[in-house]
């Protein structure tokens, strides 16, 4: 399966609590000239979810993985393992997948070495700490993507963070213009609105 040099697989929580971080990642990826991909992009009940994720990973040269969500679920009292699982799939694809050796990924957690307490097998990997601050996440992700693209036209993280905050403030009005509510945006909606905003304000 062909891997695109512009696809970025996003592996992170999708719940309301993480929403601003997810939107920040999508915005930063688009603003840096890359194409965001994630498990939410196709809603096809006939397709196995894990197979869909594996297909997206195979088609993505880059990956952004946030493994910061380790708290126990209030109802089940169990941790969430989706993010570490998908990180493992991405690293496994790079290690063993045919034509996948060029893969690169950025791994985020709240603190620099906290991951060693719950996923010690990736000790030695470069982990970026965002401190539960989306502007810090944008800054570090933007720098990483700029290095990957080697494109001098990609702005710095502080500039992208300022652009994102303006986008976030304008999002309710943008959504009203599309007869949408901000809390009902699908991934496709978000990607489309983000791309349109970046083009219009460029």
QUIHU-V756826 format. One line per field, one symbol per residue. ss: DSSP state (H for helix, E for strand, C for the rest). psi: psi as a letter, one per 20 degrees, with the letter a starting at -180 (. if undefined). A space follows every 10 residues. Layout:
# QUIHU-V756826
ss = ???
psi = ???
This chain:
# QUIHU-V756826
ss = CCCEEEEEEE ECCCCHHHHH HHHHHHHHHH HCCCEEECHH HCCCCCCCHH HHHHHHHHCE EEEEEECCCC CCCCCCCCCC CHHHHHHHHH HHHHHHCCCC CCCEEEEEEC CCCHHHHCCH HHCCCCEEEC CCCHHHHHHH HHHHHHHHHC CCCCCCHHHH HHHHHHHHHH HHHHHHHCCC CHHHCCHHHH HHHHHHHHHH HC
psi = ppppiipopo orqjrhhjgh gghggggggg hjjropqrii hpnoiippgh hgghggghip hqqoookhni qpphghkqrp jgghghghgg hhghgiqpjj ijqqqppqrh qgjhhiiimi ijpiqopppi kkohhggggh gggghhhhhk oiiprrhhgh gggghggghi gghgghijlq qhijprhggg gghggggggh i.
